[in-house]
Amino acid sequence: FPGSLPLPLPATKMALQKHLEALSVFQWVLTYLFFGAFFSILLVYLLFTSYWSISVLYFAWWIFDWDTTERGGRRSDWMRRWRVWELHRDYFPIKLVKTADLPPTRNYVLGSHPHGIICAGAFSAFCTEATGFPRAFPGLRPSLAALAGLFRIPVYRDYLMSLGGVPVNKRSLDFLLSGPPGHAVAIVVGGASESLDSAPGEQRVRLHGRKGIRAADLVPVYTFGENDIYRQIRFPEGSFARRFQLGFKQLIGFAPCLFSGRGLFSSRSWGIQPMAAPLTVVVGKPIPVPRRPRPTEDEVNCFHALYVKALKELFDAHKESCGLPVSQQLLIT
């Protein structure tokens, strides 16, 4: 503008950096929401064009490669180190906190809480190198277990595997946890049902009845701030809308949430861009679990109780340093 002074160079660089951070998160959200549907439609469309051979070749590969998702996947350390993930980390920002050593002589199940809307903290910590997991826990190979149905979607499955994603089903987890040591598989224990409880300022996780993992040491993980990056329209229990959400989740595997964040480069409401709330991913101490081919119900209940206790202690020990009031309690349902 005439007569205006140019911005100082550091301020210009800072503004550019903020825009790049926002764009990195925006592309990640678009990928999360639309990547699978886009490539599925594109491949079907190409079947009816002169480029049909591309779809035929991919679908042949898709069938041939079907079991790879449940046999450890096909990760790419190059993709996990992309600069875009560092920008994604800095947008919120996201920090990884280590509270104890995890020797690579064991396999671990990292119980990640809470689910939130989009699992931003878990993604950054376990699907990228941006938060420094390999430096904090040398010798461990992190993976993030996601909804198994996502690994049947063309192209999207390859993208997820490249970042270290694996299906959260028995065959996939058994392959990783029953093999050589050094695997750390993060599971968002509350799942899609827990996403319906996500709301800013609330700390609620679902753990009752979730007792399926029995093959590795258990490690509680809590991401402070995960519920603060989106606002959600929550429907009362028993209402038609709530029953629809739960029914859809039962049928498809994920719960349709009505949520809002902010605009891409503004603070206006009802955008899909997450709000820039600090996220702290705190990794707790391991709970040794002996290998039992057929554990008794009492043994399973005992370790479940130990895990719940450890998660509460982890939450209470770090809540104040992560900006929560001392009076804040973790609600477990």
TIKEMI-137974 format. One record per atom (N, C-alpha, C): residue in one letter; x, y, z. Coordinates in steps of 0.02 Angstrom, whole numbers, padded with zeros to 5 digits, always signed. Atoms other than C-alpha are relative to their C-alpha. Example, Ala and Ser with C-alpha at 12.3 -4.5 7.8 and 13.67 -1.06 7.14 Angstrom:
2
A+00045-00059+00000 A+00615-00225+00390 A+00045+00060+00000 S-00042-00059-00003 S+00684-00053+00357 S-00039+00055+00037 
***
This chain:
333
F+00043-00060+00000 F+00000+00000+00000 F+00044+00062+00000 P-00041-00061+00002 P+00064+00177-00037 P+00012+00027+00070 G-00017-00031-00064 G+00155+00253+00110 G+00011-00049+00057 S-00009+00048-00054 S+00159+00092+00211 S+00072-00024+00002 L-00068+00024-00009 L+00321+00026+00281 L+00003-00075-00012 P-00005+00073+00009 P+00382-00148+00229 P+00008-00035+00067 L-00008+00039-00061 L+00371-00283+00360 L+00073-00018+00010 P-00068+00024-00012 P+00536-00324+00444 P+00006-00072-00024 L-00011+00067+00028 L+00613-00481+00369 L-00018-00055+00048 P+00020+00054-00046 P+00594-00586+00528 P-00075-00008+00006 A+00073+00004-00005 A+00409-00542+00538 A-00030-00032-00063 T+00023+00030+00062 T+00385-00588+00355 T+00012-00075+00000 K-00016+00071-00004 K+00472-00754+00382 K-00046-00036+00049 M+00044+00031-00050 M+00366-00787+00536 M-00070-00010-00028 A+00066+00006+00030 A+00205-00753+00441 A-00001-00056-00051 L-00004+00054+00049 L+00261-00868+00300 L+00002-00068+00034 Q-00005+00062-00037 Q+00306-01002+00426 Q-00069-00022+00026 K+00067+00016-00026 K+00133-00991+00506 K-00047-00024-00055 H+00042+00021+00056 H+00049-01005+00336 H+00018-00071-00023 L-00022+00066+00019 L+00154-01158+00292 L-00023-00053+00051 E+00024+00046-00052 E+00110-01239+00458 E-00074-00013-00008 A+00072+00009+00009 A-00075-01207+00429 A-00016-00042-00061 L+00011+00039+00061 L-00065-01278+00253 L+00017-00074+00010 S-00020+00070-00012 S+00025-01434+00314 S-00055-00037+00038 V+00055+00032-00038 V-00116-01470+00438 V-00062-00005-00044 F+00060+00000+00043 F-00250-01426+00310 F+00003-00059-00049 Q-00005+00057+00047 Q-00183-01553+00183 Q-00008-00066+00037 W+00007+00062-00040 W-00175-01683+00323 W-00073-00014+00015 V+00072+00008-00014 V-00358-01653+00369 V-00036-00022-00064 L+00032+00019+00064 L-00410-01662+00185 L+00017-00073-00017 T-00019+00070+00013 T-00312-01825+00168 T-00041-00047+00044 Y+00037+00040-00048 Y-00396-01895+00324 Y-00074-00008-00022 L+00071+00001+00016 L-00570-01850+00261 L-00017-00025-00070 F+00020+00010+00070 F-00564-01869+00072 F+00047-00042-00043 F-00051+00034+00041 F-00406-01960+00012 F-00026-00067-00026 G+00024+00066+00020 G-00483-02134+00011 G-00056+00003-00050 A+00057-00006+00046 A-00646-02083-00072 A+00022+00027-00068 F-00022-00030+00064 F-00556-01978-00204 F+00033-00053-00045 F-00035+00048+00042 F-00441-02118-00264 F-00044-00060-00018 S+00047+00054+00018 S-00578-02250-00256 S-00042+00020-00060 I+00041-00025+00056 I-00689-02145-00370 I+00042+00008-00063 L-00044-00011+00058 L-00541-02100-00483 L+00017-00066-00035 L-00018+00064+00031 L-00490-02282-00510 L-00059-00032-00036 V+00060+00027+00034 V-00669-02334-00551 V-00013+00041-00063 Y+00011-00043+00059 Y-00686-02185-00670 Y+00048-00018-00057 L-00050+00015+00052 L-00525-02230-00761 L-00015-00065-00036 L+00019+00063+00033 L-00597-02403-00799 L-00040+00012-00063 F+00044-00016+00056 F-00715-02318-00922 F+00031+00051-00047 T-00037-00045+00044 T-00581-02215-01009 T+00056-00038-00035 S-00056+00032+00035 S-00432-02249-01120 S+00058-00017+00048 Y-00052+00015-00050 Y-00328-02258-00960 Y-00020-00057+00045 W+00026+00055-00041 W-00419-02414-00899 W+00056-00046+00026 S-00054+00046-00020 S-00255-02511-00891 S+00031+00021+00067 I-00028-00023-00064 I-00197-02403-00743 I-00040-00031+00057 S+00043+00028-00052 S-00346-02459-00639 S+00007-00076+00004 V-00006+00073+00000 V-00330-02641-00693 V+00065-00021+00032 L-00065+00017-00029 L-00145-02646-00648 L-00001+00013+00075 Y+00000-00013-00072 Y-00176-02564-00480 Y-00042-00051+00037 F+00043+00048-00035 F-00321-02678-00434 F+00031-00070+00001 A-00036+00064-00001 A-00216-02830-00484 A+00052+00001+00056 W-00049-00007-00053 W-00079-02766-00369 W-00034+00000+00069 W+00039-00005-00063 W-00208-02728-00233 W-00018-00070+00025 I+00018+00068-00020 I-00267-02910-00234 I+00063-00040+00019 F-00062+00036-00014 F-00090-02980-00241 F+00030+00020+00067 D-00031-00028-00060 D-00036-02868-00097 D-00048+00001+00059 W+00054-00005-00049 W-00194-02896+00007 W+00023-00013+00071 D-00018+00020-00068 D-00112-02980+00157 D+00057+00041+00030 T-00057-00039-00026 T+00034-02857+00174 T-00020+00043+00059 T+00022-00044-00055 T-00068-02744+00287 T+00001-00036+00067 E+00004+00038-00062 E-00084-02884+00415 E+00065-00037+00016 R-00065+00031-00011 R+00098-02938+00403 R+00054+00054+00010 G-00048-00052-00017 G+00182-02783+00472 G-00002+00062-00043 G+00005-00058+00043 G+00138-02666+00330 G+00063+00011-00042 R-00056-00018+00043 R+00263-02577+00218 R+00017+00073+00013 R-00014-00069-00020 R+00329-02421+00305 R+00056+00030-00042 S-00052-00037+00036 S+00436-02288+00223 S+00028+00052+00048 D-00032-00049-00044 D+00558-02198+00337 D+00008+00068-00034 W-00005-00063+00037 W+00577-02069+00199 W-00063+00041+00007 M+00064-00036-00008 M+00392-02024+00207 M-00010+00024+00071 R+00009-00018-00070 R+00394-02022+00396 R+00043+00061+00019 R-00045-00057-00014 R+00533-01890+00390 R-00015+00062-00042 W+00017-00058+00041 W+00447-01771+00270 W-00002+00064+00042 R+00000-00066-00033 R+00468-01588+00315 R-00071+00022+00018 V+00069-00021-00013 V+00279-01568+00308 V-00023-00023+00069 W+00020+00023-00067 W+00263-01669+00470 W+00030+00043+00055 E-00028-00048-00048 E+00378-01548+00560 E-00043+00063+00003 L+00046-00057+00001 L+00265-01406+00504 L-00065-00017+00035 H+00060+00024-00034 H+00115-01508+00562 H+00010+00002+00076 R-00016+00000-00072 R+00199-01529+00733 R+00001+00071+00028 D-00009-00068-00026 D+00240-01345+00750 D-00064+00041+00000 Y+00063-00037+00003 Y+00064-01286+00706 Y-00035+00002+00067 F+00040+00003-00062 F-00013-01344+00871 F+00033+00037+00059 P-00049+00050+00020 P+00129-01370+00933 P-00011-00066+00038 I+00005+00066-00031 I+00148-01555+00979 I+00068-00018+00032 K-00061+00019-00036 K+00274-01617+01108 K-00007-00070+00028 L-00001+00068-00028 L+00322-01794+01159 L+00039+00002+00066 V-00032+00002-00065 V+00363-01822+01343 V+00012-00073+00020 K-00019+00067-00022 K+00456-01978+01400 K+00004-00001+00076 T-00002+00005-00073 T+00431-02034+01581 T+00041-00061+00024 A-00038+00060-00020 A+00524-02202+01579 A+00030-00031-00063 D-00029+00036+00056 D+00636-02308+01470 D-00045-00058-00022 L+00034+00059+00028 L+00559-02438+01356 L+00054-00040-00036 P-00054+00039+00031 P+00697-02565+01323 P-00023-00036-00063 P+00021+00033+00063 P+00693-02632+01144 P+00004-00076+00003 T+00000+00073-00008 T+00709-02809+01213 T-00070-00027+00011 R+00070+00020-00010 R+00519-02812+01235 R-00043+00029-00055 N+00051-00031+00042 N+00365-02780+01131 N-00051+00035+00044 Y+00044-00042-00041 Y+00240-02650+01190 Y-00065+00016-00037 V+00063-00029+00023 V+00059-02601+01168 V-00007+00067+00034 L+00008-00068-00027 L+00044-02413+01191 L-00074+00017-00004 G+00071-00019-00001 G-00134-02373+01245 G-00006+00075-00004 S+00003-00072+00011 S-00164-02200+01172 S-00069+00028+00018 H+00062-00032-00022 H-00296-02087+01251 H+00009+00076-00004 P+00066+00021+00026 P-00406-01993+01212 P+00001-00002-00076 H+00005+00004+00073 H-00464-02023+01034 H-00006+00070-00030 G+00014-00064+00030 G-00524-01845+01006 G-00038-00009-00066 I+00034+00005+00064 I-00593-01808+00833 I+00045-00032-00052 I-00043+00018+00057 I-00439-01841+00726 I+00068-00029+00021 C-00062+00032-00026 C-00298-01914+00838 C+00063+00036-00023 A-00058-00039+00024 A-00177-01773+00797 A+00064-00017+00038 G-00059+00015-00040 G-00059-01811+00941 G+00029-00068-00015 A-00023+00068+00013 A-00050-01998+00910 A+00030-00005-00070 F-00027+00002+00068 F-00023-01971+00723 F+00071+00028-00001 S-00066-00032+00002 S+00123-01853+00749 S+00052-00041+00037 A-00048+00036-00041 A+00204-01959+00884 A+00019-00068-00029 F-00012+00069+00020 F+00187-02131+00804 F+00001-00013-00075 C-00001+00008+00073 C+00166-02104+00616 C+00051+00044-00035 T-00051-00043+00028 T+00303-01975+00591 T+00060+00000+00048 E-00060-00007-00042 E+00478-01941+00657 E+00004+00070+00031 A-00003-00070-00018 A+00434-01759+00695 A+00009+00013+00075 T-00004-00012-00072 T+00415-01775+00884 T+00059-00036+00033 G-00061+00030-00026 G+00573-01878+00904 G-00008-00066+00037 F+00009+00064-00033 F+00506-02048+00956 F+00063-00045-00005 P-00060+00043+00004 P+00660-02142+00888 P+00058+00024+00044 R-00053-00026-00044 R+00776-02027+00987 R-00017-00013+00073 A+00020+00011-00069 A+00675-02045+01146 A+00002-00074+00019 F+00003+00071-00013 F+00656-02233+01130 F+00040-00038-00054 P-00042+00032+00052 P+00804-02299+01028 P-00012-00075-00003 G+00009+00072+00010 G+00780-02471+00954 G-00072-00021-00008 L+00070+00017+00007 L+00590-02465+00955 L-00027+00022-00068 R+00031-00014+00065 R+00487-02468+00795 R-00074+00014+00012 P+00070-00017-00015 P+00323-02373+00823 P-00046-00012-00059 S+00053+00007+00050 S+00163-02413+00730 S-00065+00026+00032 L+00066-00022-00024 L-00013-02342+00745 L-00053-00045-00030 A+00052+00045+00023 A-00155-02467+00736 A-00064+00040-00013 A+00059-00038+00020 A-00305-02395+00643 A-00055-00048-00022 L+00058+00038+00022 L-00477-02454+00588 L+00018-00045-00059 A-00021+00049+00050 A-00451-02613+00486 A-00030+00015-00069 G+00032-00014+00064 G-00574-02558+00351 G+00037+00051-00042 L-00038-00051+00038 L-00461-02412+00302 L+00054-00032-00043 F-00053+00034+00037 F-00331-02538+00242 F-00026-00042-00058 R+00029+00031+00060 R-00451-02605+00111 R-00016+00053-00053 I+00015-00054+00047 I-00469-02435+00026 I+00059+00009-00048 P-00055-00007+00048 P-00367-02421-00135 P+00041+00063+00011 V-00049-00054-00005 V-00212-02309-00126 V+00007+00025+00072 Y-00002-00024-00070 Y-00260-02248+00049 Y+00037-00051+00044 R-00034+00051-00039 R-00200-02415+00119 R+00076+00006-00007 D-00071-00007+00012 D-00029-02387+00040 D+00029+00061+00036 Y-00020-00061-00035 Y-00020-02212+00111 Y+00006-00014+00075 L-00001+00015-00072 L-00063-02275+00287 L+00058-00046+00017 M-00055+00046-00014 M+00062-02418+00278 M+00067+00036-00003 S-00063-00036+00007 S+00200-02300+00221 S+00017+00040+00063 L-00011-00039-00060 L+00177-02199+00380 L+00003-00043+00063 G-00005+00045-00057 G+00182-02353+00492 G-00067-00021+00027 G+00065+00020-00023 G-00004-02386+00504 G-00011-00075-00010 V+00018+00071+00005 V-00069-02563+00534 V-00073-00007+00020 P+00070+00010-00021 P-00247-02632+00551 P-00004-00020+00073 V+00010+00018-00070 V-00313-02647+00728 V-00044-00063+00003 N+00035+00063-00005 N-00363-02829+00713 N+00047-00053+00028 K-00039+00051-00035 K-00304-02990+00794 K+00059-00026-00041 R-00053+00028+00042 R-00205-03057+00648 R+00059+00048-00007 S-00052-00050+00008 S-00108-02896+00622 S+00040+00009+00064 L-00034-00012-00064 L-00069-02869+00806 L+00040-00061+00022 D-00037+00061-00017 D-00020-03051+00833 D+00065-00004-00039 F-00060+00004+00042 F+00103-03040+00688 F+00055+00044+00029 L-00050-00046-00026 L+00191-02889+00764 L+00023-00018+00071 L-00016+00008-00071 L+00182-02931+00949 L+00025-00069+00018 S-00025+00067-00014 S+00221-03116+00938 S+00067-00013-00034 G-00063+00009+00035 G+00375-03090+00831 G+00059+00026+00040 P-00059-00026-00033 P+00547-03018+00870 P-00016+00062+00041 P+00014-00059-00042 P+00556-02884+01007 P+00018+00065-00036 G-00015-00066+00027 G+00566-02698+00974 G-00058+00035-00033 H+00060-00032+00029 H+00388-02662+00915 H-00038+00037+00054 A+00043-00039-00045 A+00284-02526+00997 A-00063+00019-00040 V+00061-00010+00038 V+00106-02533+00931 V-00048+00044+00041 A+00046-00046-00034 A-00002-02385+00980 A-00072-00014-00022 I+00070+00013+00013 I-00188-02421+00993 I-00042+00054+00035 V+00045-00050-00030 V-00316-02283+01020 V-00058-00040+00030 V+00042+00051-00031 V-00410-02390+01145 V-00074+00018-00001 G+00070-00019-00003 G-00571-02289+01156 G-00036-00006-00066 G+00029+00010+00066 G-00598-02303+00969 G-00050+00054-00020 A+00047-00048+00028 A-00735-02219+00870 A-00053+00022+00050 S+00050-00019-00050 S-00857-02223+01016 S+00024+00058+00044 E-00028-00052-00043 E-00740-02113+01118 E+00000+00068-00036 S-00001-00063+00036 S-00735-01983+00979 S-00064+00039+00011 L+00063-00034-00013 L-00918-01945+01017 L-00001+00037+00066 D-00004-00034-00064 D-00866-01891+01192 D+00048+00059-00001 S-00051-00052+00004 S-00736-01768+01130 S-00031+00069+00004 A+00023-00069-00008 A-00763-01590+01188 A+00054+00040+00036 P-00051-00040-00033 P-00647-01447+01237 P-00011+00004+00076 G+00002-00005-00073 G-00606-01446+01422 G-00019-00063+00036 E+00019+00063-00032 E-00667-01624+01453 E+00054-00052-00008 Q-00051+00052+00001 Q-00554-01770+01495 Q-00036-00066+00015 R+00041+00060-00007 R-00654-01929+01464 R+00028-00054-00045 V-00024+00056+00040 V-00592-02099+01406 V-00045-00061+00012 R+00038+00061-00006 R-00677-02266+01375 R+00048-00059+00007 L-00044+00057-00014 L-00591-02416+01453 L-00037-00062+00024 H+00036+00057-00026 H-00723-02527+01529 H-00015-00050-00056 G+00013+00051+00050 G-00734-02691+01434 G+00052-00007-00053 R-00053+00004+00051 R-00579-02657+01329 R+00060-00038+00030 K-00049+00044-00031 K-00470-02805+01378 K+00030-00049-00050 G-00018+00049+00051 G-00419-02884+01214 G+00074-00013-00010 I-00071+00009+00015 I-00229-02863+01214 I+00034-00037+00057 R-00030+00042-00053 R-00132-02998+01307 R+00069-00025-00019 A-00061+00028+00027 A+00031-03021+01212 A+00062+00043+00009 A-00057-00045-00006 A+00146-02877+01262 A-00008+00043+00062 D+00003-00046-00056 D+00190-02755+01400 D-00045+00060-00018 L+00047-00055+00011 L+00061-02616+01420 L+00031+00067+00021 V-00027-00067-00015 V+00108-02431+01416 V-00056+00050-00010 P+00051-00052+00009 P-00021-02294+01451 P+00030+00063-00032 V-00020-00062+00033 V-00008-02139+01341 V-00059+00048+00002 Y+00054-00049-00001 Y-00109-01981+01365 Y+00022+00063-00038 T-00013-00061+00038 T-00117-01834+01243 T-00042+00057+00029 F+00033-00059-00028 F-00160-01676+01338 F-00012+00051-00056 G+00019-00049+00050 G-00253-01552+01229 G-00035-00029-00061 E+00030+00031+00059 E-00320-01678+01102 E-00073+00019-00008 N+00072-00017+00004 N-00501-01637+01144 N-00013+00074-00012 D+00010-00072+00005 D-00471-01450+01126 D+00007+00028-00070 I-00014-00027+00067 I-00432-01437+00940 I-00062+00005-00044 Y+00064-00006+00037 Y-00613-01457+00881 Y-00057+00008+00050 R+00064-00002-00036 R-00785-01411+00945 R-00047-00049-00033 Q+00045+00050+00027 Q-00916-01545+00925 Q-00072+00012+00023 I+00070+00000-00020 I-01105-01544+00922 I-00015-00068+00029 R+00013+00063-00034 R-01148-01678+01049 R-00074-00008+00013 F+00071+00013-00007 F-01319-01757+01053 F-00012-00040+00064 P+00015+00035-00063 P-01403-01820+01212 P-00005-00076-00010 E+00007+00072+00001 E-01396-02004+01253 E-00074-00019-00011 G+00068+00022+00014 G-01550-02092+01184 G-00036+00039-00054 S+00032-00039+00053 S-01589-01957+01056 S+00008-00037-00067 F-00003+00032+00066 F-01620-02007+00874 F+00069+00010-00032 A-00065-00014+00031 A-01459-01921+00816 A+00055-00042+00031 R-00051+00040-00034 R-01355-02010+00948 R-00006-00074-00019 R+00010+00069+00020 R-01432-02178+00904 R+00023-00011-00072 F-00024+00005+00069 F-01395-02144+00721 F+00076-00003-00002 Q-00073+00002-00002 Q-01213-02107+00760 Q+00026-00068+00023 L-00022+00064-00026 L-01194-02266+00862 L-00015-00057-00049 G+00017+00051+00050 G-01285-02370+00730 G+00046+00002-00060 F-00046-00009+00057 F-01176-02299+00591 F+00068-00028+00019 K-00065+00026-00024 K-01022-02338+00695 K+00001-00075+00002 Q+00005+00072-00004 Q-01081-02516+00723 Q+00003-00032-00070 L+00004+00027+00068 L-01111-02541+00537 L+00063+00012-00040 I-00056-00020+00043 I-00966-02448+00457 I+00067-00004+00037 G-00062+00003-00037 G-00836-02441+00597 G+00023+00065+00029 F-00017-00064-00029 F-00821-02255+00630 F-00064+00040+00012 A+00059-00039-00019 A-00940-02129+00708 A+00001+00067-00037 P+00003-00065+00034 P-00997-01979+00604 P-00009+00057+00051 C+00002-00056-00048 C-00957-01826+00712 C-00014+00065-00037 L+00010-00068+00026 L-01021-01650+00679 L+00045+00046+00040 F-00050-00040-00036 F-00874-01540+00723 F+00019+00061-00041 S-00024-00060+00033 S-00799-01372+00683 S+00066+00021+00032 G-00063-00026-00024 G-00629-01293+00699 G+00004+00075-00014 R-00008-00070+00019 R-00574-01131+00618 R+00013+00003-00075 G-00019-00008+00070 G-00541-01060+00446 G+00074-00012-00009 L-00070+00015+00014 L-00377-01097+00360 L+00047+00055+00023 F-00043-00056-00018 F-00301-00924+00383 F-00037+00052+00042 S+00037-00046-00043 S-00428-00848+00503 S-00026-00038+00059 S+00027+00032-00061 S-00509-00882+00671 S-00075-00010-00004 R+00073+00006+00004 R-00687-00889+00604 R-00020-00073+00013 S+00023+00067-00018 S-00790-01037+00663 S-00024-00037-00062 W+00029+00045+00049 W-00854-01183+00561 W+00046-00015-00059 G-00047+00026+00049 G-00696-01219+00465 G+00020-00071+00020 I-00023+00068-00017 I-00615-01393+00459 I+00072+00001+00025 Q-00068-00004-00026 Q-00445-01328+00512 Q-00002-00006+00077 P-00001+00005-00073 P-00404-01384+00692 P+00023+00065+00031 M-00026-00057-00038 M-00377-01249+00821 M+00070-00016+00026 A-00070+00010-00018 A-00196-01225+00869 A+00008-00003+00076 A-00007+00011-00072 A-00203-01294+01047 A+00061-00044+00012 P-00060+00041-00013 P-00040-01361+01121 P-00019-00072+00018 L+00011+00071-00014 L-00035-01552+01123 L+00063-00029+00031 T-00056+00033-00033 T+00076-01649+01243 T-00014-00074+00006 V+00008+00072+00000 V+00093-01836+01213 V+00046-00029+00053 V-00040+00025-00056 V+00150-01913+01378 V-00001-00076-00001 V-00007+00073+00003 V+00216-02092+01369 V+00019-00024+00070 G-00009+00023-00069 G+00202-02182+01536 G+00049-00057+00008 K-00044+00055-00016 K+00294-02324+01620 K-00032-00066-00023 P+00027+00064+00023 P+00277-02502+01554 P-00026-00043+00058 I+00028+00050-00047 I+00171-02631+01645 I+00017-00068-00027 P-00019+00066+00027 P+00254-02802+01623 P-00059-00048+00000 V+00054+00049+00008 V+00132-02932+01559 V+00031-00066-00021 P-00028+00065+00019 P+00186-03115+01560 P-00040-00031-00057 R+00033+00033+00056 R+00147-03216+01405 R-00040-00060+00025 R+00044+00054-00020 R-00002-03329+01437 R-00042-00021-00060 P+00041+00021+00057 P-00076-03433+01295 P-00075+00003+00014 R+00071-00001-00019 R-00241-03446+01390 R-00006+00033+00069 P+00006-00033-00066 P-00251-03315+01528 P-00069-00008+00029 T+00066+00005-00033 T-00388-03332+01655 T-00033+00069+00001 E+00036-00063-00004 E-00522-03200+01672 E+00025+00043+00058 D-00027-00037-00057 D-00451-03151+01842 D+00066+00034-00018 E-00063-00030+00021 E-00279-03122+01765 E-00012+00061-00045 V+00016-00056+00045 V-00353-03013+01628 V-00027+00059+00038 N+00029-00055-00040 N-00454-02912+01753 N+00053+00033+00044 C-00054-00027-00042 C-00300-02891+01863 C+00042+00050-00039 F-00042-00045+00039 F-00195-02815+01724 F-00040+00059-00028 H+00042-00056+00020 H-00340-02710+01664 H-00004+00052+00056 A+00003-00046-00058 A-00354-02636+01840 A+00067+00036+00009 L-00066-00032-00005 L-00166-02605+01844 L+00008+00055-00053 Y-00006-00049+00054 Y-00177-02515+01678 Y-00042+00063+00015 V+00043-00057-00017 V-00323-02405+01733 V+00033+00043+00054 K-00034-00036-00054 K-00228-02359+01891 K+00060+00039-00026 A-00059-00034+00028 A-00069-02318+01793 A-00019+00060-00043 L+00023-00056+00042 L-00166-02209+01670 L-00022+00059+00043 K+00021-00054-00045 K-00246-02110+01812 K+00060+00035+00031 E-00060-00029-00031 E-00076-02086+01895 E+00039+00043-00050 L-00034-00039+00052 L+00001-02028+01730 L-00036+00066-00011 F+00040-00061+00011 F-00141-01904+01704 F+00010+00050+00058 D-00006-00043-00058 D-00130-01835+01881 D+00070+00030+00006 A-00069-00024-00007 A+00060-01819+01875 A+00017+00055-00050 H-00019-00047+00053 H+00061-01714+01716 H-00053+00052-00017 K+00054-00045+00021 K-00105-01622+01708 K+00016+00074+00014 E-00014-00070-00017 E-00044-01464+01796 E+00052+00030-00047 S-00052-00026+00045 S+00112-01446+01688 S-00026+00008-00071 C+00030-00005+00067 C-00001-01466+01534 C-00058+00048-00002 G+00049-00054+00001 G-00115-01323+01583 G-00067-00015+00029 L+00064+00016-00031 L-00255-01413+01673 L+00001+00018+00074 P+00002-00014-00072 P-00314-01364+01847 P+00012-00063+00041 V-00015+00056-00044 V-00262-01473+01992 V-00064-00040+00015 S+00064+00033-00016 S-00446-01512+02023 S-00027-00043-00057 Q+00026+00037+00059 Q-00470-01585+01847 Q+00008-00075+00011 Q-00001+00072-00008 Q-00514-01770+01854 Q-00007-00034-00068 L+00008+00041+00059 L-00499-01904+01721 L-00060-00045+00009 L+00060+00039-00005 L-00669-01982+01691 L+00007-00062-00045 I-00007+00062+00036 I-00659-02165+01641 I-00067-00036-00002 T+00064+00033+00008 T-00814-02249+01571 T+00010-00067-00035 
***
